[in-house]
Amino acid sequence: MYLIPIAWLYVAILVAISEDTIVAGVLTFIFWGLAPLALFMWIFGTPARRRRQREREAMDRNDRAETGPDQ
């Protein structure tokens, strides 16, 4: 999964380096590199976050069921 972000950042860095001014290069890297990459990683990480949340809730329920009211 990390191949796409690495490739995207590589291309964004190359495009940013080819800009005429430093400001243009930094803005290009931020708006064409980091911002879309952050959105991509957030969207494609959602299923994993939900899965971890369900696992955590299941473990909490199991812990509560094992301890019982007498302990």
CHARMM-style PDB file with segment names, atoms N, HN, CA, C and O in Angstrom:
ATOM      1  N   MET     1       0.816  -1.190   0.000  1.00  0.00      PROA
ATOM      2  CA  MET     1       0.000   0.000   0.000  1.00  0.00      PROA
ATOM      3  C   MET     1       0.863   1.258   0.000  1.00  0.00      PROA
ATOM      4  O   MET     1       0.422   2.312  -0.459  1.00  0.00      PROA
ATOM      5  N   TYR     2       2.068   1.156   0.503  1.00  0.00      PROA
ATOM      6  HN  TYR     2       2.426   0.300   0.876  1.00  0.00      PROA
ATOM      7  CA  TYR     2       2.912   2.346   0.591  1.00  0.00      PROA
ATOM      8  C   TYR     2       3.605   2.680  -0.722  1.00  0.00      PROA
ATOM      9  O   TYR     2       4.242   3.728  -0.826  1.00  0.00      PROA
ATOM     10  N   LEU     3       3.496   1.820  -1.724  1.00  0.00      PROA
ATOM     11  HN  LEU     3       2.978   0.969  -1.640  1.00  0.00      PROA
ATOM     12  CA  LEU     3       4.136   2.086  -3.003  1.00  0.00      PROA
ATOM     13  C   LEU     3       3.516   3.303  -3.693  1.00  0.00      PROA
ATOM     14  O   LEU     3       4.236   4.126  -4.258  1.00  0.00      PROA
ATOM     15  N   ILE     4       2.217   3.420  -3.651  1.00  0.00      PROA
ATOM     16  HN  ILE     4       1.632   2.751  -3.192  1.00  0.00      PROA
ATOM     17  CA  ILE     4       1.538   4.546  -4.301  1.00  0.00      PROA
ATOM     18  C   ILE     4       1.908   5.878  -3.641  1.00  0.00      PROA
ATOM     19  O   ILE     4       2.248   6.819  -4.357  1.00  0.00      PROA
ATOM     20  N   PRO     5       1.858   6.002  -2.309  1.00  0.00      PROA
ATOM     21  CA  PRO     5       2.260   7.275  -1.689  1.00  0.00      PROA
ATOM     22  C   PRO     5       3.722   7.644  -1.956  1.00  0.00      PROA
ATOM     23  O   PRO     5       4.040   8.813  -2.173  1.00  0.00      PROA
ATOM     24  N   ILE     6       4.604   6.651  -1.940  1.00  0.00      PROA
ATOM     25  HN  ILE     6       4.346   5.701  -1.765  1.00  0.00      PROA
ATOM     26  CA  ILE     6       6.010   6.945  -2.202  1.00  0.00      PROA
ATOM     27  C   ILE     6       6.189   7.446  -3.625  1.00  0.00      PROA
ATOM     28  O   ILE     6       6.910   8.416  -3.856  1.00  0.00      PROA
ATOM     29  N   ALA     7       5.545   6.798  -4.570  1.00  0.00      PROA
ATOM     30  HN  ALA     7       4.959   6.009  -4.382  1.00  0.00      PROA
ATOM     31  CA  ALA     7       5.643   7.224  -5.965  1.00  0.00      PROA
ATOM     32  C   ALA     7       5.028   8.613  -6.158  1.00  0.00      PROA
ATOM     33  O   ALA     7       5.569   9.443  -6.889  1.00  0.00      PROA
ATOM     34  N   TRP     8       3.900   8.855  -5.499  1.00  0.00      PROA
ATOM     35  HN  TRP     8       3.461   8.180  -4.906  1.00  0.00      PROA
ATOM     36  CA  TRP     8       3.250  10.164  -5.612  1.00  0.00      PROA
ATOM     37  C   TRP     8       4.149  11.275  -5.072  1.00  0.00      PROA
ATOM     38  O   TRP     8       4.279  12.330  -5.693  1.00  0.00      PROA
ATOM     39  N   LEU     9       4.762  11.039  -3.922  1.00  0.00      PROA
ATOM     40  HN  LEU     9       4.656  10.182  -3.418  1.00  0.00      PROA
ATOM     41  CA  LEU     9       5.661  12.043  -3.352  1.00  0.00      PROA
ATOM     42  C   LEU     9       6.892  12.251  -4.228  1.00  0.00      PROA
ATOM     43  O   LEU     9       7.376  13.376  -4.353  1.00  0.00      PROA
ATOM     44  N   TYR    10       7.400  11.188  -4.831  1.00  0.00      PROA
ATOM     45  HN  TYR    10       7.007  10.274  -4.729  1.00  0.00      PROA
ATOM     46  CA  TYR    10       8.545  11.303  -5.728  1.00  0.00      PROA
ATOM     47  C   TYR    10       8.217  12.214  -6.913  1.00  0.00      PROA
ATOM     48  O   TYR    10       8.990  13.111  -7.251  1.00  0.00      PROA
ATOM     49  N   VAL    11       7.084  11.978  -7.526  1.00  0.00      PROA
ATOM     50  HN  VAL    11       6.456  11.250  -7.251  1.00  0.00      PROA
ATOM     51  CA  VAL    11       6.669  12.809  -8.661  1.00  0.00      PROA
ATOM     52  C   VAL    11       6.409  14.240  -8.212  1.00  0.00      PROA
ATOM     53  O   VAL    11       6.784  15.181  -8.911  1.00  0.00      PROA
ATOM     54  N   ALA    12       5.778  14.418  -7.067  1.00  0.00      PROA
ATOM     55  HN  ALA    12       5.473  13.654  -6.499  1.00  0.00      PROA
ATOM     56  CA  ALA    12       5.495  15.764  -6.558  1.00  0.00      PROA
ATOM     57  C   ALA    12       6.789  16.520  -6.274  1.00  0.00      PROA
ATOM     58  O   ALA    12       6.878  17.718  -6.542  1.00  0.00      PROA
ATOM     59  N   ILE    13       7.790  15.832  -5.734  1.00  0.00      PROA
ATOM     60  HN  ILE    13       7.718  14.859  -5.515  1.00  0.00      PROA
ATOM     61  CA  ILE    13       9.079  16.481  -5.476  1.00  0.00      PROA
ATOM     62  C   ILE    13       9.738  16.893  -6.782  1.00  0.00      PROA
ATOM     63  O   ILE    13      10.281  17.992  -6.884  1.00  0.00      PROA
ATOM     64  N   LEU    14       9.694  16.012  -7.787  1.00  0.00      PROA
ATOM     65  HN  LEU    14       9.253  15.119  -7.704  1.00  0.00      PROA
ATOM     66  CA  LEU    14      10.296  16.355  -9.085  1.00  0.00      PROA
ATOM     67  C   LEU    14       9.606  17.555  -9.724  1.00  0.00      PROA
ATOM     68  O   LEU    14      10.269  18.422 -10.293  1.00  0.00      PROA
ATOM     69  N   VAL    15       8.298  17.607  -9.634  1.00  0.00      PROA
ATOM     70  HN  VAL    15       7.760  16.902  -9.172  1.00  0.00      PROA
ATOM     71  CA  VAL    15       7.555  18.745 -10.193  1.00  0.00      PROA
ATOM     72  C   VAL    15       7.876  20.008  -9.407  1.00  0.00      PROA
ATOM     73  O   VAL    15       8.053  21.073  -9.998  1.00  0.00      PROA
ATOM     74  N   ALA    16       7.952  19.904  -8.081  1.00  0.00      PROA
ATOM     75  HN  ALA    16       7.808  19.038  -7.601  1.00  0.00      PROA
ATOM     76  CA  ALA    16       8.253  21.067  -7.243  1.00  0.00      PROA
ATOM     77  C   ALA    16       9.658  21.598  -7.527  1.00  0.00      PROA
ATOM     78  O   ALA    16       9.870  22.810  -7.531  1.00  0.00      PROA
ATOM     79  N   ILE    17      10.612  20.708  -7.762  1.00  0.00      PROA
ATOM     80  HN  ILE    17      10.440  19.723  -7.758  1.00  0.00      PROA
ATOM     81  CA  ILE    17      11.979  21.143  -8.065  1.00  0.00      PROA
ATOM     82  C   ILE    17      12.043  21.881  -9.389  1.00  0.00      PROA
ATOM     83  O   ILE    17      12.867  22.779  -9.561  1.00  0.00      PROA
ATOM     84  N   SER    18      11.183  21.511 -10.322  1.00  0.00      PROA
ATOM     85  HN  SER    18      10.514  20.782 -10.182  1.00  0.00      PROA
ATOM     86  CA  SER    18      11.228  22.136 -11.646  1.00  0.00      PROA
ATOM     87  C   SER    18      10.540  23.509 -11.687  1.00  0.00      PROA
ATOM     88  O   SER    18      10.579  24.181 -12.717  1.00  0.00      PROA
ATOM     89  N   GLU    19       9.921  23.928 -10.599  1.00  0.00      PROA
ATOM     90  HN  GLU    19       9.889  23.382  -9.761  1.00  0.00      PROA
ATOM     91  CA  GLU    19       9.273  25.242 -10.565  1.00  0.00      PROA
ATOM     92  C   GLU    19      10.316  26.362 -10.609  1.00  0.00      PROA
ATOM     93  O   GLU    19      11.481  26.148 -10.272  1.00  0.00      PROA
ATOM     94  N   ASP    20       9.889  27.551 -11.025  1.00  0.00      PROA
ATOM     95  HN  ASP    20       8.943  27.725 -11.298  1.00  0.00      PROA
ATOM     96  CA  ASP    20      10.804  28.685 -11.205  1.00  0.00      PROA
ATOM     97  C   ASP    20      11.277  29.292  -9.892  1.00  0.00      PROA
ATOM     98  O   ASP    20      12.443  29.668  -9.763  1.00  0.00      PROA
ATOM     99  N   THR    21      10.372  29.390  -8.910  1.00  0.00      PROA
ATOM    100  HN  THR    21       9.425  29.085  -9.014  1.00  0.00      PROA
ATOM    101  CA  THR    21      10.748  30.009  -7.636  1.00  0.00      PROA
ATOM    102  C   THR    21      10.584  29.002  -6.497  1.00  0.00      PROA
ATOM    103  O   THR    21       9.900  27.987  -6.630  1.00  0.00      PROA
ATOM    104  N   ILE    22      11.223  29.312  -5.393  1.00  0.00      PROA
ATOM    105  HN  ILE    22      11.779  30.136  -5.286  1.00  0.00      PROA
ATOM    106  CA  ILE    22      11.127  28.434  -4.222  1.00  0.00      PROA
ATOM    107  C   ILE    22       9.706  28.407  -3.676  1.00  0.00      PROA
ATOM    108  O   ILE    22       9.202  27.354  -3.285  1.00  0.00      PROA
ATOM    109  N   VAL    23       9.069  29.565  -3.652  1.00  0.00      PROA
ATOM    110  HN  VAL    23       9.478  30.420  -3.969  1.00  0.00      PROA
ATOM    111  CA  VAL    23       7.691  29.643  -3.146  1.00  0.00      PROA
ATOM    112  C   VAL    23       6.768  28.785  -3.999  1.00  0.00      PROA
ATOM    113  O   VAL    23       5.932  28.049  -3.473  1.00  0.00      PROA
ATOM    114  N   ALA    24       6.921  28.881  -5.309  1.00  0.00      PROA
ATOM    115  HN  ALA    24       7.600  29.478  -5.736  1.00  0.00      PROA
ATOM    116  CA  ALA    24       6.096  28.068  -6.211  1.00  0.00      PROA
ATOM    117  C   ALA    24       6.374  26.584  -6.002  1.00  0.00      PROA
ATOM    118  O   ALA    24       5.453  25.768  -6.053  1.00  0.00      PROA
ATOM    119  N   GLY    25       7.621  26.231  -5.768  1.00  0.00      PROA
ATOM    120  HN  GLY    25       8.369  26.893  -5.726  1.00  0.00      PROA
ATOM    121  CA  GLY    25       7.965  24.836  -5.532  1.00  0.00      PROA
ATOM    122  C   GLY    25       7.362  24.304  -4.249  1.00  0.00      PROA
ATOM    123  O   GLY    25       6.840  23.190  -4.215  1.00  0.00      PROA
ATOM    124  N   VAL    26       7.435  25.101  -3.191  1.00  0.00      PROA
ATOM    125  HN  VAL    26       7.860  26.006  -3.219  1.00  0.00      PROA
ATOM    126  CA  VAL    26       6.859  24.676  -1.902  1.00  0.00      PROA
ATOM    127  C   VAL    26       5.347  24.545  -2.017  1.00  0.00      PROA
ATOM    128  O   VAL    26       4.771  23.563  -1.549  1.00  0.00      PROA
ATOM    129  N   LEU    27       4.703  25.524  -2.633  1.00  0.00      PROA
ATOM    130  HN  LEU    27       5.171  26.322  -3.014  1.00  0.00      PROA
ATOM    131  CA  LEU    27       3.245  25.458  -2.779  1.00  0.00      PROA
ATOM    132  C   LEU    27       2.834  24.294  -3.675  1.00  0.00      PROA
ATOM    133  O   LEU    27       1.829  23.633  -3.411  1.00  0.00      PROA
ATOM    134  N   THR    28       3.591  24.043  -4.713  1.00  0.00      PROA
ATOM    135  HN  THR    28       4.407  24.580  -4.928  1.00  0.00      PROA
ATOM    136  CA  THR    28       3.298  22.902  -5.581  1.00  0.00      PROA
ATOM    137  C   THR    28       3.402  21.605  -4.794  1.00  0.00      PROA
ATOM    138  O   THR    28       2.541  20.732  -4.907  1.00  0.00      PROA
ATOM    139  N   PHE    29       4.454  21.481  -4.000  1.00  0.00      PROA
ATOM    140  HN  PHE    29       5.153  22.190  -3.908  1.00  0.00      PROA
ATOM    141  CA  PHE    29       4.629  20.260  -3.218  1.00  0.00      PROA
ATOM    142  C   PHE    29       3.498  20.084  -2.209  1.00  0.00      PROA
ATOM    143  O   PHE    29       3.013  18.970  -2.012  1.00  0.00      PROA
ATOM    144  N   ILE    30       3.081  21.156  -1.579  1.00  0.00      PROA
ATOM    145  HN  ILE    30       3.474  22.061  -1.738  1.00  0.00      PROA
ATOM    146  CA  ILE    30       2.013  21.063  -0.575  1.00  0.00      PROA
ATOM    147  C   ILE    30       0.669  20.734  -1.230  1.00  0.00      PROA
ATOM    148  O   ILE    30      -0.025  19.811  -0.803  1.00  0.00      PROA
ATOM    149  N   PHE    31       0.307  21.493  -2.269  1.00  0.00      PROA
ATOM    150  HN  PHE    31       0.871  22.242  -2.616  1.00  0.00      PROA
ATOM    151  CA  PHE    31      -1.036  21.356  -2.834  1.00  0.00      PROA
ATOM    152  C   PHE    31      -1.164  20.245  -3.865  1.00  0.00      PROA
ATOM    153  O   PHE    31      -2.271  19.755  -4.093  1.00  0.00      PROA
ATOM    154  N   TRP    32      -0.075  19.832  -4.492  1.00  0.00      PROA
ATOM    155  HN  TRP    32       0.824  20.230  -4.307  1.00  0.00      PROA
ATOM    156  CA  TRP    32      -0.140  18.729  -5.447  1.00  0.00      PROA
ATOM    157  C   TRP    32       0.466  17.452  -4.892  1.00  0.00      PROA
ATOM    158  O   TRP    32       0.318  16.386  -5.489  1.00  0.00      PROA
ATOM    159  N   GLY    33       1.155  17.546  -3.744  1.00  0.00      PROA
ATOM    160  HN  GLY    33       1.275  18.412  -3.259  1.00  0.00      PROA
ATOM    161  CA  GLY    33       1.788  16.379  -3.168  1.00  0.00      PROA
ATOM    162  C   GLY    33       1.197  15.968  -1.842  1.00  0.00      PROA
ATOM    163  O   GLY    33       0.593  14.901  -1.734  1.00  0.00      PROA
ATOM    164  N   LEU    34       1.365  16.804  -0.825  1.00  0.00      PROA
ATOM    165  HN  LEU    34       1.856  17.670  -0.913  1.00  0.00      PROA
ATOM    166  CA  LEU    34       0.960  16.435   0.530  1.00  0.00      PROA
ATOM    167  C   LEU    34      -0.552  16.405   0.737  1.00  0.00      PROA
ATOM    168  O   LEU    34      -1.075  15.463   1.332  1.00  0.00      PROA
ATOM    169  N   ALA    35      -1.246  17.407   0.261  1.00  0.00      PROA
ATOM    170  HN  ALA    35      -0.821  18.172  -0.222  1.00  0.00      PROA
ATOM    171  CA  ALA    35      -2.699  17.470   0.492  1.00  0.00      PROA
ATOM    172  C   ALA    35      -3.433  16.291  -0.154  1.00  0.00      PROA
ATOM    173  O   ALA    35      -4.216  15.627   0.525  1.00  0.00      PROA
ATOM    174  N   PRO    36      -3.206  16.011  -1.438  1.00  0.00      PROA
ATOM    175  CA  PRO    36      -3.894  14.837  -2.017  1.00  0.00      PROA
ATOM    176  C   PRO    36      -3.455  13.522  -1.383  1.00  0.00      PROA
ATOM    177  O   PRO    36      -4.256  12.599  -1.236  1.00  0.00      PROA
ATOM    178  N   LEU    37      -2.183  13.441  -1.008  1.00  0.00      PROA
ATOM    179  HN  LEU    37      -1.532  14.191  -1.128  1.00  0.00      PROA
ATOM    180  CA  LEU    37      -1.696  12.219  -0.375  1.00  0.00      PROA
ATOM    181  C   LEU    37      -2.351  12.007   0.989  1.00  0.00      PROA
ATOM    182  O   LEU    37      -2.720  10.884   1.332  1.00  0.00      PROA
ATOM    183  N   ALA    38      -2.494  13.063   1.754  1.00  0.00      PROA
ATOM    184  HN  ALA    38      -2.194  13.975   1.475  1.00  0.00      PROA
ATOM    185  CA  ALA    38      -3.150  12.954   3.058  1.00  0.00      PROA
ATOM    186  C   ALA    38      -4.604  12.497   2.886  1.00  0.00      PROA
ATOM    187  O   ALA    38      -5.079  11.646   3.639  1.00  0.00      PROA
ATOM    188  N   LEU    39      -5.297  13.049   1.917  1.00  0.00      PROA
ATOM    189  HN  LEU    39      -4.911  13.740   1.306  1.00  0.00      PROA
ATOM    190  CA  LEU    39      -6.675  12.648   1.646  1.00  0.00      PROA
ATOM    191  C   LEU    39      -6.735  11.185   1.218  1.00  0.00      PROA
ATOM    192  O   LEU    39      -7.590  10.433   1.685  1.00  0.00      PROA
ATOM    193  N   PHE    40      -5.844  10.788   0.347  1.00  0.00      PROA
ATOM    194  HN  PHE    40      -5.149  11.399  -0.032  1.00  0.00      PROA
ATOM    195  CA  PHE    40      -5.784   9.398  -0.121  1.00  0.00      PROA
ATOM    196  C   PHE    40      -5.555   8.437   1.044  1.00  0.00      PROA
ATOM    197  O   PHE    40      -6.257   7.435   1.178  1.00  0.00      PROA
ATOM    198  N   MET    41      -4.575   8.749   1.880  1.00  0.00      PROA
ATOM    199  HN  MET    41      -4.005   9.563   1.771  1.00  0.00      PROA
ATOM    200  CA  MET    41      -4.246   7.872   3.006  1.00  0.00      PROA
ATOM    201  C   MET    41      -5.399   7.812   4.015  1.00  0.00      PROA
ATOM    202  O   MET    41      -5.655   6.759   4.600  1.00  0.00      PROA
ATOM    203  N   TRP    42      -6.086   8.922   4.217  1.00  0.00      PROA
ATOM    204  HN  TRP    42      -5.878   9.777   3.742  1.00  0.00      PROA
ATOM    205  CA  TRP    42      -7.212   8.947   5.149  1.00  0.00      PROA
ATOM    206  C   TRP    42      -8.364   8.091   4.617  1.00  0.00      PROA
ATOM    207  O   TRP    42      -8.948   7.303   5.361  1.00  0.00      PROA
ATOM    208  N   ILE    43      -8.690   8.245   3.332  1.00  0.00      PROA
ATOM    209  HN  ILE    43      -8.215   8.885   2.728  1.00  0.00      PROA
ATOM    210  CA  ILE    43      -9.802   7.494   2.741  1.00  0.00      PROA
ATOM    211  C   ILE    43      -9.496   6.006   2.715  1.00  0.00      PROA
ATOM    212  O   ILE    43     -10.342   5.196   3.092  1.00  0.00      PROA
ATOM    213  N   PHE    44      -8.302   5.635   2.277  1.00  0.00      PROA
ATOM    214  HN  PHE    44      -7.615   6.294   1.970  1.00  0.00      PROA
ATOM    215  CA  PHE    44      -7.982   4.220   2.168  1.00  0.00      PROA
ATOM    216  C   PHE    44      -7.614   3.594   3.504  1.00  0.00      PROA
ATOM    217  O   PHE    44      -7.516   2.370   3.596  1.00  0.00      PROA
ATOM    218  N   GLY    45      -7.413   4.383   4.525  1.00  0.00      PROA
ATOM    219  HN  GLY    45      -7.493   5.377   4.451  1.00  0.00      PROA
ATOM    220  CA  GLY    45      -7.153   3.846   5.858  1.00  0.00      PROA
ATOM    221  C   GLY    45      -8.406   3.650   6.681  1.00  0.00      PROA
ATOM    222  O   GLY    45      -8.347   3.065   7.762  1.00  0.00      PROA
ATOM    223  N   THR    46      -9.543   4.128   6.192  1.00  0.00      PROA
ATOM    224  HN  THR    46      -9.591   4.603   5.313  1.00  0.00      PROA
ATOM    225  CA  THR    46     -10.799   4.036   6.937  1.00  0.00      PROA
ATOM    226  C   THR    46     -11.208   2.595   7.245  1.00  0.00      PROA
ATOM    227  O   THR    46     -11.588   2.322   8.384  1.00  0.00      PROA
ATOM    228  N   PRO    47     -11.151   1.662   6.296  1.00  0.00      PROA
ATOM    229  CA  PRO    47     -11.539   0.284   6.645  1.00  0.00      PROA
ATOM    230  C   PRO    47     -10.674  -0.314   7.759  1.00  0.00      PROA
ATOM    231  O   PRO    47     -11.186  -1.028   8.621  1.00  0.00      PROA
ATOM    232  N   ALA    48      -9.395  -0.033   7.747  1.00  0.00      PROA
ATOM    233  HN  ALA    48      -8.980   0.547   7.047  1.00  0.00      PROA
ATOM    234  CA  ALA    48      -8.512  -0.562   8.792  1.00  0.00      PROA
ATOM    235  C   ALA    48      -8.839   0.061  10.146  1.00  0.00      PROA
ATOM    236  O   ALA    48      -8.822  -0.628  11.166  1.00  0.00      PROA
ATOM    237  N   ARG    49      -9.139   1.371  10.161  1.00  0.00      PROA
ATOM    238  HN  ARG    49      -9.154   1.930   9.332  1.00  0.00      PROA
ATOM    239  CA  ARG    49      -9.514   2.025  11.412  1.00  0.00      PROA
ATOM    240  C   ARG    49     -10.800   1.424  11.962  1.00  0.00      PROA
ATOM    241  O   ARG    49     -10.902   1.189  13.166  1.00  0.00      PROA
ATOM    242  N   ARG    50     -11.778   1.174  11.105  1.00  0.00      PROA
ATOM    243  HN  ARG    50     -11.695   1.365  10.127  1.00  0.00      PROA
ATOM    244  CA  ARG    50     -13.042   0.576  11.559  1.00  0.00      PROA
ATOM    245  C   ARG    50     -12.823  -0.829  12.089  1.00  0.00      PROA
ATOM    246  O   ARG    50     -13.409  -1.211  13.102  1.00  0.00      PROA
ATOM    247  N   ARG    51     -11.980  -1.604  11.410  1.00  0.00      PROA
ATOM    248  HN  ARG    51     -11.503  -1.294  10.587  1.00  0.00      PROA
ATOM    249  CA  ARG    51     -11.693  -2.967  11.840  1.00  0.00      PROA
ATOM    250  C   ARG    51     -11.027  -2.974  13.219  1.00  0.00      PROA
ATOM    251  O   ARG    51     -11.391  -3.772  14.082  1.00  0.00      PROA
ATOM    252  N   ARG    52     -10.048  -2.080  13.423  1.00  0.00      PROA
ATOM    253  HN  ARG    52      -9.752  -1.431  12.722  1.00  0.00      PROA
ATOM    254  CA  ARG    52      -9.390  -1.989  14.735  1.00  0.00      PROA
ATOM    255  C   ARG    52     -10.376  -1.579  15.813  1.00  0.00      PROA
ATOM    256  O   ARG    52     -10.307  -2.088  16.932  1.00  0.00      PROA
ATOM    257  N   GLN    53     -11.293  -0.672  15.504  1.00  0.00      PROA
ATOM    258  HN  GLN    53     -11.349  -0.259  14.595  1.00  0.00      PROA
ATOM    259  CA  GLN    53     -12.296  -0.222  16.475  1.00  0.00      PROA
ATOM    260  C   GLN    53     -13.217  -1.374  16.866  1.00  0.00      PROA
ATOM    261  O   GLN    53     -13.524  -1.549  18.045  1.00  0.00      PROA
ATOM    262  N   ARG    54     -13.658  -2.161  15.884  1.00  0.00      PROA
ATOM    263  HN  ARG    54     -13.408  -2.019  14.926  1.00  0.00      PROA
ATOM    264  CA  ARG    54     -14.520  -3.306  16.186  1.00  0.00      PROA
ATOM    265  C   ARG    54     -13.786  -4.347  17.034  1.00  0.00      PROA
ATOM    266  O   ARG    54     -14.361  -4.927  17.955  1.00  0.00      PROA
ATOM    267  N   GLU    55     -12.501  -4.577  16.711  1.00  0.00      PROA
ATOM    268  HN  GLU    55     -12.033  -4.105  15.964  1.00  0.00      PROA
ATOM    269  CA  GLU    55     -11.722  -5.526  17.499  1.00  0.00      PROA
ATOM    270  C   GLU    55     -11.554  -5.045  18.937  1.00  0.00      PROA
ATOM    271  O   GLU    55     -11.658  -5.835  19.875  1.00  0.00      PROA
ATOM    272  N   ARG    56     -11.296  -3.751  19.111  1.00  0.00      PROA
ATOM    273  HN  ARG    56     -11.212  -3.108  18.349  1.00  0.00      PROA
ATOM    274  CA  ARG    56     -11.149  -3.186  20.450  1.00  0.00      PROA
ATOM    275  C   ARG    56     -12.449  -3.331  21.240  1.00  0.00      PROA
ATOM    276  O   ARG    56     -12.424  -3.699  22.415  1.00  0.00      PROA
ATOM    277  N   GLU    57     -13.590  -3.043  20.595  1.00  0.00      PROA
ATOM    278  HN  GLU    57     -13.610  -2.744  19.641  1.00  0.00      PROA
ATOM    279  CA  GLU    57     -14.876  -3.163  21.275  1.00  0.00      PROA
ATOM    280  C   GLU    57     -15.175  -4.613  21.633  1.00  0.00      PROA
ATOM    281  O   GLU    57     -15.718  -4.887  22.702  1.00  0.00      PROA
ATOM    282  N   ALA    58     -14.823  -5.545  20.746  1.00  0.00      PROA
ATOM    283  HN  ALA    58     -14.382  -5.322  19.877  1.00  0.00      PROA
ATOM    284  CA  ALA    58     -15.053  -6.969  21.029  1.00  0.00      PROA
ATOM    285  C   ALA    58     -14.194  -7.420  22.210  1.00  0.00      PROA
ATOM    286  O   ALA    58     -14.658  -8.180  23.059  1.00  0.00      PROA
ATOM    287  N   MET    59     -12.954  -6.958  22.266  1.00  0.00      PROA
ATOM    288  HN  MET    59     -12.578  -6.340  21.576  1.00  0.00      PROA
ATOM    289  CA  MET    59     -12.085  -7.319  23.383  1.00  0.00      PROA
ATOM    290  C   MET    59     -12.618  -6.737  24.691  1.00  0.00      PROA
ATOM    291  O   MET    59     -12.556  -7.396  25.729  1.00  0.00      PROA
ATOM    292  N   ASP    60     -13.138  -5.519  24.653  1.00  0.00      PROA
ATOM    293  HN  ASP    60     -13.189  -4.984  23.810  1.00  0.00      PROA
ATOM    294  CA  ASP    60     -13.716  -4.912  25.853  1.00  0.00      PROA
ATOM    295  C   ASP    60     -14.925  -5.710  26.336  1.00  0.00      PROA
ATOM    296  O   ASP    60     -15.084  -5.946  27.534  1.00  0.00      PROA
ATOM    297  N   ARG    61     -15.776  -6.123  25.396  1.00  0.00      PROA
ATOM    298  HN  ARG    61     -15.647  -5.931  24.423  1.00  0.00      PROA
ATOM    299  CA  ARG    61     -16.941  -6.912  25.764  1.00  0.00      PROA
ATOM    300  C   ARG    61     -16.516  -8.248  26.377  1.00  0.00      PROA
ATOM    301  O   ARG    61     -17.109  -8.699  27.357  1.00  0.00      PROA
ATOM    302  N   ASN    62     -15.491  -8.877  25.801  1.00  0.00      PROA
ATOM    303  HN  ASN    62     -15.010  -8.510  25.005  1.00  0.00      PROA
ATOM    304  CA  ASN    62     -15.007 -10.154  26.338  1.00  0.00      PROA
ATOM    305  C   ASN    62     -14.418  -9.974  27.725  1.00  0.00      PROA
ATOM    306  O   ASN    62     -14.629 -10.818  28.596  1.00  0.00      PROA
ATOM    307  N   ASP    63     -13.689  -8.898  27.946  1.00  0.00      PROA
ATOM    308  HN  ASP    63     -13.518  -8.212  27.238  1.00  0.00      PROA
ATOM    309  CA  ASP    63     -13.120  -8.638  29.273  1.00  0.00      PROA
ATOM    310  C   ASP    63     -14.212  -8.448  30.307  1.00  0.00      PROA
ATOM    311  O   ASP    63     -14.111  -8.960  31.422  1.00  0.00      PROA
ATOM    312  N   ARG    64     -15.254  -7.715  29.944  1.00  0.00      PROA
ATOM    313  HN  ARG    64     -15.335  -7.299  29.039  1.00  0.00      PROA
ATOM    314  CA  ARG    64     -16.354  -7.486  30.876  1.00  0.00      PROA
ATOM    315  C   ARG    64     -17.109  -8.781  31.162  1.00  0.00      PROA
ATOM    316  O   ARG    64     -17.544  -9.012  32.290  1.00  0.00      PROA
ATOM    317  N   ALA    65     -17.266  -9.625  30.142  1.00  0.00      PROA
ATOM    318  HN  ALA    65     -16.913  -9.437  29.226  1.00  0.00      PROA
ATOM    319  CA  ALA    65     -17.997 -10.878  30.324  1.00  0.00      PROA
ATOM    320  C   ALA    65     -17.201 -11.843  31.193  1.00  0.00      PROA
ATOM    321  O   ALA    65     -17.791 -12.591  31.971  1.00  0.00      PROA
ATOM    322  N   GLU    66     -15.886 -11.844  31.080  1.00  0.00      PROA
ATOM    323  HN  GLU    66     -15.406 -11.236  30.448  1.00  0.00      PROA
ATOM    324  CA  GLU    66     -15.052 -12.751  31.874  1.00  0.00      PROA
ATOM    325  C   GLU    66     -15.006 -12.371  33.342  1.00  0.00      PROA
ATOM    326  O   GLU    66     -14.997 -13.245  34.209  1.00  0.00      PROA
ATOM    327  N   THR    67     -14.977 -11.069  33.634  1.00  0.00      PROA
ATOM    328  HN  THR    67     -14.984 -10.359  32.930  1.00  0.00      PROA
ATOM    329  CA  THR    67     -14.872 -10.637  35.023  1.00  0.00      PROA
ATOM    330  C   THR    67     -16.173 -10.894  35.771  1.00  0.00      PROA
ATOM    331  O   THR    67     -16.140 -11.306  36.931  1.00  0.00      PROA
ATOM    332  N   GLY    68     -17.293 -10.666  35.149  1.00  0.00      PROA
ATOM    333  HN  GLY    68     -17.320 -10.332  34.207  1.00  0.00      PROA
ATOM    334  CA  GLY    68     -18.584 -10.934  35.788  1.00  0.00      PROA
ATOM    335  C   GLY    68     -18.887  -9.973  36.916  1.00  0.00      PROA
ATOM    336  O   GLY    68     -18.022  -9.197  37.320  1.00  0.00      PROA
ATOM    337  N   PRO    69     -20.120 -10.016  37.436  1.00  0.00      PROA
ATOM    338  CA  PRO    69     -20.520  -9.089  38.498  1.00  0.00      PROA
ATOM    339  C   PRO    69     -19.961  -9.462  39.866  1.00  0.00      PROA
ATOM    340  O   PRO    69     -19.892  -8.593  40.735  1.00  0.00      PROA
ATOM    341  N   ASP    70     -19.539 -10.770  40.112  1.00  0.00      PROA
ATOM    342  HN  ASP    70     -19.595 -11.476  39.406  1.00  0.00      PROA
ATOM    343  CA  ASP    70     -19.090 -11.125  41.456  1.00  0.00      PROA
ATOM    344  C   ASP    70     -17.664 -10.653  41.744  1.00  0.00      PROA
ATOM    345  O   ASP    70     -17.259 -10.638  42.906  1.00  0.00      PROA
ATOM    346  N   GLN    71     -16.915 -10.280  40.756  1.00  0.00      PROA
ATOM    347  HN  GLN    71     -17.244 -10.292  39.812  1.00  0.00      PROA
ATOM    348  CA  GLN    71     -15.519  -9.929  41.028  1.00  0.00      PROA
ATOM    349  C   GLN    71     -15.346  -8.479  41.161  1.00  0.00      PROA
ATOM    350  OT1 GLN    71     -14.232  -8.009  41.391  1.00  0.00      PROA
TER     351      GLN     71
END
